[in-house]
Amino acid sequence: MTNSRARETTEAIERLYISMRHLFYRGFFKPGGVSGESIRSLLKTINPEIYGSMNVPSKLELNGLMYVLDRLPEGIEECAFIHLTSDEGFDKGSFEPIVPKKRRRNCYRIDEHQMNIEVLLGRSEIYDILTHLTFLFIEADKIRHLAFAQDENWKPTRAFKIIEEVVKGEKKFSRKEKEVALIHLSSLIGRTFDETLRAYNTFGDDNNPDRLFKIIYNLAKVSLEDAKQTREREIHFSSILRERVGHHYFGEKWAHKVKEVLYDNDLHMRPLHIISANMHSVKNMLYGNDALKKKDSKEVDYKLYGEISDKKDLRDKVSKYALEEGMIYINDKSGSNIDVQIIDLSKTNLKNTPFSDIKYGGDDVIMVFDYAFGEQAFEVMDELLRPFEHKGEVYMMKVKSVSIMGKAGILAGGKGDIMIPTSHIFEGTADNYPFENALKLEDFKDDELLAFEGPMITVLGTSLQNRDILSYFMNTSWKAIGLEMEGAHYQKAIQVASKIRHHITPDLFVMYAYYASDNPLETGSTLSSGGLGLTGVKPTYLITLKILEKILRSAKKELFA
């Protein structure tokens, strides 16, 4: 049964992406029309874990709603018209950018009815947004069915009238009256009072305590206007976005800037180690002790790194010191949303770091760049590894290693555990990328953390996976240990550059390691259950430690020592 459900899910995911791509190139669609209904039906067939009770008509999915709204612009629930655009100069007008809490993207409220969302990261971002919007429309229509009579009169229920009263704010509610309103809200959305109260506190803040009421009210209102055909919902893709997607428009600008900075600092012909990771762990391990006047001990001080993660003043001190010591920081202006740090190891004092015993004496350069998103990973890596043309000369990048570290969903363990991939399998295709990983299971022997080694699935979207397909990947001969969104795209670019186009040496070594942000097979441990917090500190820094050790030892031919 699980295998047939897994096959059904895989087919539905493929069809969903084909449908989304078709609608993107068509230029628009109506969520309440035939195309919108088709996407909705496929999402319901997949029934992703992250969207919880989406398929239960009498119950609103609160965790999924919070997850989605954290990644979409505030106020999106009020808008019937959603336009996906490229960077088209809205920031030059008087529009205030709205940046979602959990996604670095600029959005603009054009008027009462329209929200524009800037898409800079390529197809994966478009699919991600459309998937979240589809879930939002499903929940909106669910609320409408629960809040209004399903006839030509569309008479609101008593509970919805009370919700409307709270939203309009014409009457001052006492605490008891607010609790009565919450009881009516919980009854309407099919949740217990306790769950609704928790959601009310989670969604709201001091400036907007009644945000949950407003979200429910506006989702229902926009859905009702669509059903009555007084103002039908529409999603548009701008012609400039359609022209740019797939053409490496932002990736080429980003890579050119990076190479220009390397050239200007006379680092372009030096041995280069590329790391795709966060913007703090490499910097903190190389500069943290000196910046904060701490003496390095033989044990790695994970507590110190936790404190730096937790305190802005400490982070600022480390950043200031790193820049004074020669670290180069590129604040990305290309539109790729990928910042860069460049570290010249010949100028870096390792005496007061966890690497003091390596006695490094080379002139290698480390380049750390921020996380890419899905298919964007191929674009930025492909452009970065191409030869650099400058003043009539062509320079080949002297890449010695490429390392990828990040968060991923784990299948075999729990939050905070470590995954060491031996291959990347691209979901929904026969594409697979086996490779020799310079990081090994034995590098991660630790009393507190578990580590797993094996194939990993590069998925089309983390928010689309369900229990059946994940169990299939884990329990069959695939023996997958986890899922992420960039590995196959990175490896495809590395293999093309090193083995086919010969833009870089085929002798480079690669390192991939991920720490678990969630276990989508465990109830309560999906991405919608919240972030890792300080649980992520130790695995992040343990992976960083091992990557930097291998890089420093590679100069002394001690890579596997």
HELIX and SHEET records of a PDB file:
HELIX    1   1 THR A    2  ARG A   26  1                                  25    
HELIX    2   2 VAL A   34  ILE A   46  1                                  13    
HELIX    3   3 GLU A   49  TYR A   51  5                                   3    
HELIX    4   4 LEU A   62  LEU A   69  1                                   8    
HELIX    5   5 ILE A   76  GLU A   78  5                                   3    
HELIX    6   6 PHE A   90  LYS A   92  5                                   3    
HELIX    7   7 ARG A  123  ALA A  147  1                                  25    
HELIX    8   8 ARG A  158  LYS A  168  1                                  11    
HELIX    9   9 ARG A  175  ILE A  189  1                                  15    
HELIX   10  10 PHE A  193  PHE A  203  1                                  11    
HELIX   11  11 ARG A  211  ALA A  227  1                                  17    
HELIX   12  12 SER A  239  ARG A  244  1                                   6    
HELIX   13  13 TYR A  249  ASP A  264  1                                  16    
HELIX   14  14 SER A  281  ALA A  291  1                                  11    
HELIX   15  15 TYR A  302  ASP A  310  1                                   9    
HELIX   16  16 LYS A  312  GLU A  324  1                                  13    
HELIX   17  17 LEU A  345  LYS A  347  5                                   3    
HELIX   18  18 SER A  356  ILE A  358  5                                   3    
HELIX   19  19 GLN A  376  LEU A  385  1                                  10    
HELIX   20  20 LEU A  441  PHE A  444  5                                   4    
HELIX   21  21 THR A  462  LEU A  464  5                                   3    
HELIX   22  22 ARG A  467  ASN A  475  1                                   9    
HELIX   23  23 GLY A  487  GLN A  495  1                                   9    
HELIX   24  24 VAL A  496  ILE A  500  3                                   5    
HELIX   25  25 LEU A  527  SER A  529  5                                   3    
HELIX   26  26 GLY A  533  GLY A  536  5                                   4    
HELIX   27  27 VAL A  537  SER A  554  1                                  18    
SHEET    1   A 5 PHE A  28  PHE A  29  0                                        
SHEET    2   A 5 GLU A 234  PHE A 237 -1                                        
SHEET    3   A 5 PHE A  81  THR A  85  1                                        
SHEET    4   A 5 GLN A 114  GLU A 118  1                                        
SHEET    5   A 5 CYS A 107  ARG A 109 -1                                        
SHEET    1   B 9 ILE A 328  ILE A 330  0                                        
SHEET    2   B 9 VAL A 340  ASP A 344 -1                                        
SHEET    3   B 9 VAL A 365  PHE A 369 -1                                        
SHEET    4   B 9 LEU A 272  SER A 276  1                                        
SHEET    5   B 9 VAL A 399  ILE A 410  1                                        
SHEET    6   B 9 GLY A 482  GLU A 484 -1                                        
SHEET    7   B 9 ALA A 451  THR A 458  1                                        
SHEET    8   B 9 ILE A 418  PHE A 426  1                                        
SHEET    9   B 9 ASN A 432  PRO A 434 -1                                        
SHEET    1   C 6 ILE A 328  ILE A 330  0                                        
SHEET    2   C 6 VAL A 340  ASP A 344 -1                                        
SHEET    3   C 6 VAL A 365  PHE A 369 -1                                        
SHEET    4   C 6 LEU A 272  SER A 276  1                                        
SHEET    5   C 6 VAL A 399  ILE A 410  1                                        
SHEET    6   C 6 PHE A 509  ASP A 518  1                                        
SHEET    1   D 2 PHE A 388  HIS A 390  0                                        
SHEET    2   D 2 GLU A 393  TYR A 395 -1                                        
END                                                                             
